């Protein structure tokens, strides 16, 4: 049932923005992998089903990494068959060829690799240099493309690194270009510690398009550590980006940034896009209800401002 609150915000379009944005929902993977407690497989499956029921079309499901490194997602083989019949895209993270083997065996048709723009994070996260990590991903991407599987390349630390500080724009462009050249279909530019600001976003996107990277191949993944995620998203939209990563209820955080407030909440993104007259296909009321449901399972309120506002108004 519609409420007066869900008829808001009033749509007031702005010039120079896309008519539609595809939300790449990461809560079920990037969000839940950061939880201290392991969420039961049945709850994860129901979470994905509920997210699919909101109108989201891309829901990142899980990660085929070794359970030693991400124990919260050790149930990937059990989870994926429970949700694979949903009428949505279900990308999965694959760190290497073994992960790709596991994903393909279950019928996954969209995979993602996870690279770094900085040497420090590549060492911390993958125990490799940036170029060694790219060399590890190349056979994964090549084989996935041979199997006609869509490949996303995540690139972390695009705007700042907790060890190295500012990250030069040309450094990010080089790794983006390498990922595209090896065959990635799309790239997600990660503000892993949430330090980006709109001018920096504009500068990076301008440099990427100047280096021959089509804006249609780019998505953005902002964290809200300093409250800049929506402002940075708007800057990206003004540059023609139409794919935005977000996490239902604001689930997820970054262990490398003190006081990190996690991923951009999908509800907060949808609220802003609705106000700009930009179509997402997402039912905000159902999405809020889904995040309230998951927050109850996690035993804490959602950090999303929109979830808190609408669930309070409806209570």
Secondary structure, 3 states (H helix, E strand, C coil): CCCCHHHCCCCCCCCCCCCECEEEECHHHHHHHHCCCCCCHHHHHHHHHHHHCCCCCEECCEECCCCCCCHHHCCHHHHHHHHCCCCCECCEECCCHHHHHHHHHCCCCEEEEEEECCHHHHHHHHCCCHHHHHHHHHHHHHHHHHCCCEEEEEEECCCCECCCECCCHHHHHHHHHHHHHCCCCEEEEEECCCCCCHHHHHHHHHHHHHCCCCHHHEEEEEECCCCCHHHHHHHHHHCCCCEEEEEHHHCCCCCCCCCCCCECEHHHHHHHHHHCCCECCCCHHHHHHHHHHHHHHHCCCCCCHHHHHHHHHHC
